[in-house]
């Protein structure tokens, strides 16, 4: 697998191919050098054979010439002397060829020169012998002596030529053996060259097949990616485009055509063909922004409208940025998003915000009425009730006194309701400035503020070591005031209230029930009492506005206290839960998120 991985590595294959080509070139150069040597050897052998041939021809001509001369001496027939000049010409021709054949061999050239001298000497003796044979005054003894001398020179010349021929023959044999050896080496080199070349071709062919397979896979993957991208564009409602700044050539995605309300590739991608699909009111702006960006190469972001052939208007968010392609050309890539639905929702939201501002204004006016206009006549009513109680109560009948008591209780409930309404509105519209808040300090202040009520109820309140949280101080104070008052209010008759406020660790069950990711994310504060409690099935209803579980007149309330607590905890990104049992008591669990303390 490792070797296959190296084989598939293009860089490794290129290096191996380069090395193989170098080896092939080296072997090819060796083969070329060997072939040159073979040519040189063949040339030497041919030269040597030609030299031997010329020497043998030379000997044959001289022998023939001498035979003709002896035949003339014996027969005195001139016909034997007719070709002597032709023979002389052949000898000159052979000597000239020998000089050409030995031009690169200095020693052999000297031998040819020496042979030329012997031939010239021999022909001198031929002439002398011929003249002596033709003379009437020559004696047989002189002629025999001349023939002997000529024979001696001829034998010497033959011996010299034979020596040269033997030398050339030996040389030819050596060169022939050398030629056979070099020929064998050349065959081996040629075989290696062919085998290596075939191996390179096979490896290259196999690599090409592998690359083609990889290319097919890449093309298939690219098609899948393109199809996925096109599907994603259609699903997400966007299309992309590109323009080569140098060539001014545009390309559009299929979904960009669809955004304009036409089929893919309905027209050639360019600015001119897109103009009819841009809303006339946005055309000048869009054209200027795009043209300027192609000049200064700055990114663009704008909102404009497409006007489709069917008359539909689409709001488009267009963004573009510049980069370079693989050829180093500067290109601009743009993405157009269909934000029609978001844009319309934004318009609706703006309209709703205006309406909400109007409602908030009315609520603010209502809050002012509650906190000022309604409380003022209520205070007067309570004042007159107080005066009547001091001076006129004894003048009333028993039934009148009963009516008067109900009026006083109702007025007090009305005042409590107005105060709770103001407190609840403050939790909604109040300033939400979060600061480090020490819960122990807050509880100390609350106990001092509620000291008279606590003493009246003979309540025992235990406070553990509480953390410092990031909160809105006046809301945190209101939260614990309401929770403590709630425990005091719903205490059992003739039993002193026992109220405990402490920080506890979050349990695994609470993490599962309340979907808490980590125990380190929240503080858990537990407020428990021994009051009258309630059924657990009502645990979610106690935090609703104006929801009271106890309708007994002795438990006075407006149904806003715990709703205010829930709202305050929500303002702090936490949550509140309660567990209770009838005649056993209730436990409120407040979860505050942990944050960076100031």
PyMOL commands that set and color helices and strands:
alter all, ss='L'
color gray80, all
select helices_A, chain A and resi 2-8+10-75+78-81+84-101+106-134+140-236+254-259+271-277+280-296+340-391+393-395+398-429+439-449+451-457+473-489+508-513+519-521+536-538+541-543+561-571
alter helices_A, ss='H'
color red, helices_A
select strands_A, chain A and resi 238-244+249-252+300-307+313-324+330-338+435-438+460-463+468-471+498-504+522-528+575-581+585-593
alter strands_A, ss='S'
color yellow, strands_A
deselect
rebuild
show_as cartoon
